[in-house]
Amino acid sequence: MKVTIYSDGSARGNPDGPGGYGTVIQYVDAKGVLHEKEINEGYDKTTNNRMELMGAIMGLEALNRPCEVDLYSDSKYVISAFNENWISGWLKKNWKKSDGRPVKNVELWKRLLEASGKHKVTWHWVKGHDGHPENERCDHLATSAADRPFAELKHDDGGDLR
């Protein structure tokens, strides 16, 4: 199954203060019907990088069978780790950067690595706030999901992600 994931961190619209993350998963079922599922896990007062990691993790963990995934994020931090082989380097150096400093957010990186390993993922960085159509989807879909209470999210169960 081919799946598109838009993930984003958000600091807007949260009555409890900055910090939220959301994901939108889009896929077409066997009958050609487009489905959309929004995910957030509430709000977490944390750094923007951690929110971006969580958005990507949630999308991949929601897929319970191997999929071909296009994952879009405006976080160069997340996308560069895979496209520029930072992850491989960190693994070789036991989660240390090239200068010997420890990698931040190691537990989240390990979780993202495990979640992505179950799928064939193509990582797409979309420059934020430049009008790029895929970035607009990250901003409007995933950020919107991050900003809304759980009860208001779209839960399209018409297709099978399992």
C-alpha positions in Angstrom: 0.0 0.0 0.0 1.2 3.5 -0.9 0.8 6.1 1.9 1.6 9.8 2.2 2.3 11.2 5.6 2.4 14.9 6.4 3.9 15.7 9.8 4.5 18.9 11.7 5.1 20.4 15.1 2.9 23.3 16.2 3.0 26.0 18.9 -0.3 27.5 17.9 -3.9 27.2 19.1 -3.0 25.4 22.3 -4.7 26.8 25.4 -2.1 25.2 27.7 0.9 26.9 26.0 3.2 26.0 23.1 3.9 22.5 22.0 1.8 20.1 19.9 2.5 17.7 17.1 0.3 16.2 14.5 0.2 13.9 11.5 -2.1 13.4 8.6 -2.0 10.0 6.8 -3.5 9.9 3.3 -3.9 6.7 1.2 -6.1 5.4 -1.6 -7.9 2.1 -1.0 -8.3 -0.8 -3.4 -11.5 0.9 -4.7 -9.7 4.1 -5.5 -11.2 6.1 -2.6 -8.9 8.6 -0.8 -8.8 8.3 2.9 -7.4 10.7 5.5 -6.6 10.0 9.1 -5.5 12.8 11.5 -3.5 12.0 14.6 -2.3 14.0 17.6 -1.3 13.0 21.1 -2.4 16.2 22.9 0.1 18.8 23.8 3.5 18.5 25.2 5.6 21.5 26.3 8.9 20.6 24.7 11.3 21.8 22.0 10.3 22.2 18.4 12.7 19.5 17.3 11.1 17.0 19.6 7.7 17.9 18.3 8.8 17.4 14.7 10.3 14.0 15.6 7.0 13.0 17.4 4.9 14.0 14.4 6.9 11.7 12.1 7.0 8.9 14.6 3.2 8.9 15.2 2.5 8.7 11.5 4.8 5.7 10.9 3.7 3.9 14.1 0.0 4.2 13.0 0.8 1.9 10.0 0.3 -1.7 11.1 1.5 -3.3 7.9 4.5 -2.6 5.7 3.8 0.3 3.4 5.5 2.4 0.8 5.6 5.8 2.5 6.3 9.3 1.3 6.9 11.3 4.4 6.8 15.1 4.1 8.1 17.4 6.9 9.3 21.0 7.0 11.9 19.9 9.6 15.3 19.7 8.0 16.5 18.2 11.3 14.3 15.1 10.8 14.7 14.7 7.0 18.4 15.4 6.9 19.1 12.6 9.5 17.9 10.1 6.8 18.7 11.8 3.5 22.2 12.9 4.6 23.0 9.7 6.5 23.3 11.3 9.9 21.6 8.3 11.4 24.2 5.9 9.9 27.0 8.0 11.3 25.5 8.3 14.8 25.0 4.5 14.9 28.7 3.9 14.0 29.8 6.4 16.7 27.4 5.0 19.3 25.0 7.9 19.1 27.7 10.6 19.1 28.2 13.4 16.7 31.4 13.6 14.6 32.9 15.9 17.3 32.1 13.4 20.0 29.2 15.3 21.6 26.1 13.1 22.4 23.2 13.2 20.0 20.2 14.9 21.4 16.8 13.1 21.6 18.4 9.7 21.2 15.4 7.8 22.5 13.1 9.5 20.0 15.6 8.9 17.1 15.7 5.2 18.1 11.9 5.1 18.1 11.8 6.8 14.7 14.5 4.4 13.3 12.5 1.4 14.5 9.2 2.8 13.1 10.7 3.6 9.7 12.4 0.3 9.4 9.1 -1.5 9.0 8.3 0.4 5.8 10.0 1.7 2.6 10.2 5.4 3.5 11.1 8.2 1.2 11.9 11.3 3.2 10.9 14.7 1.7 12.0 18.0 3.2 9.7 20.9 2.2 11.1 24.4 3.1 8.7 26.0 5.5 6.5 29.0 4.7 7.6 29.2 1.0 4.3 28.4 -0.6 5.4 24.9 -1.8 2.3 22.8 -2.1 3.6 20.0 0.0 4.7 22.4 2.7 1.3 24.0 2.6 -0.1 20.5 3.3 2.2 20.0 6.2 1.2 23.4 7.6 -2.5 23.2 6.9 -3.2 19.5 7.5 -0.7 18.4 10.1 -0.5 21.6 12.1 -4.3 21.8 12.1 -4.4 18.3 13.5 -1.9 19.2 16.2 -3.9 22.3 17.2 -7.3 20.6 17.6 -8.6 18.7 20.5 -8.6 14.9 19.9 -12.4 14.8 19.8 -12.5 17.0 16.7 -10.0 15.0 14.6 -10.9 13.2 11.4 -10.9 9.4 12.0 -11.5 7.9 8.6 -11.8 4.2 9.2 -13.2 3.5 5.8 -9.9 2.0 4.6 -7.6 -0.6 6.1 -4.2 0.5 7.4 -3.7 -2.9 9.1 
